[in-house]
Amino acid sequence: MSVDVGAARMSADLYVGGAWIEGGAGRLDNVDPGNGRTVGAVSLATAAQVDDAITAAVDAFPAWSALSGTARGDILRRAAALLVDRTEEAVATILLETGKTEADARGEIGRAAETLRWNGEQAGRVQATAFPGVVAGSRRTSVPTPLGAVAVITAWNFPAVLATRKLGAALAAGCAVVFKASEFAPATARLVVELLAEAGLPAGVVNLVFGDPQAVSAQLTSSQRIKALSFTGSTAVGKALAAQAAPNLIRTVLELGGHAPVLVMDDADVDHVIATTAGAKFGSAGQSCVAPSRYFVHESRYQEFVDKLTAKASSYVLGHGTEDGVTLGAVAHQGRVDALVRLAQDATEHGGTVTTGGHQVRRDGFYFAPTVVAGLPLDADAAILSEEPFGPIATVSAFSTLDEAIDAANAAPFAFAAYLFTDRLSVRDHVVRRLNASNLGINQLAPSLPDVPLGGLGNSGYGYEGGIEGILAFTQLRLVSETPG
Ligand code: NAD
């Protein structure tokens, strides 16, 4: 397979009320992190254009929510089919604006299509629940009712999956949307919205905007006309948005950062652990909220583990996703490279040893060498143990007792993905009870598939995305108690 980058259109305008329009606040370059070159531009909205987007969503909501769930779902399923038809264009688009490898980009497009399809299938199945009445002959019904016009704001790192998770659920629920996608991956968001429009989405039901993130989000969260905010991004921005949304009591779902621990017990098969988790660690250059980032390994297997993970990390071939044989892509921008260099350096100052990598790779684009930091004490005050690294870097620390490992894992303020490798049932039960995690993979990964609800705890956010719960997040359960008149 190879990627036909000629298939990709890398610029994005705004989509407001069913029309593609140029933003009035200028344009930003869309830069390919794989080589640092400008591949397109993103149009930025003025406050008046964001207001138009809100108005379009508010106006479109009554007719959209009045359609049957099945009719709404048909549009989502058609959009899924269109995305499959246009896989090559979508893969090229993602690859060029995120720095992913071809395999990562293909995997993401497959998942995004599956997400649209699944939400499309569920749209007709969002059910009211009947309860017996309290008086003979009466009845009570709990009816999921769409909230209205909602705002969704997404991160750049999985631009297709994040767009389809949020838009799929909001549209299945019957909401209309103002979608503020990341300015770092605008063309993929534009493509998803284009496909929804081609699939028959009525004008105004989804409105796509880009702009000054702080100003746009402040405008959305201060509008009485926006009924919910679903955000995926960093913890710092999520906290700021939660505070902005609070005065209006705008309902929020926050999918924030992660810092996944991996507990490797003495009975684990080290080769299996590495083969299973390396793809999640180094895929998308480690820029994933579920990426394993802190390995805690029983002391009896520690050295074997360090040696094998170091060998695995060293085996990756860095480069642009269009080059043959590349297995590790770029990070988002120079700021990420600098942050990763700082984390590696700080770790060595706190007792860690960099066994491979630890530096920027000098070539066009933004590359950080796959890195393993071994030997940090469990209670080290190193930034990398508490700060989401969001890059191709992992720590490996030795433990002697299970509780010591769990305490170390729980010391980071995140609670999203976590992994455990052992065959012992008693250990699994203990870890399920004590480990702060909301997505635990035992002897396997913990993928965020469309059919299951998933949400964070602590600095990883709150609320659920995925599953029926993800659709219900865009509804109010309206209770109707009736007695025949
Ligand atoms: P980010 O927080 O910088 O940006 C996310 C979105 O918020 C973008 O649309 C951006 O334009 C906007 N934004 C940025 N600064 C803002 C501000 N000051 N005010 C308002 N909006 C602002 O995050 P990112 O770099 O795009 O994505 C990486 C982060 O997202 C990581 O922390 C990662 O773990 C997290 N993430 C979480 C999940 C999940 O499911 N929990 C999934 C993917 C990514």
Residues whose N, C-alpha, C, O or C-beta is under 5 A from the ligand:
A	BS01	NAD	I153 T154 A155 W156 K180 A181 S182 E183 P213 Q214 S217 T232 G233 S234 T235 V237 E255 L256 G257 G258 S288 C289 S460
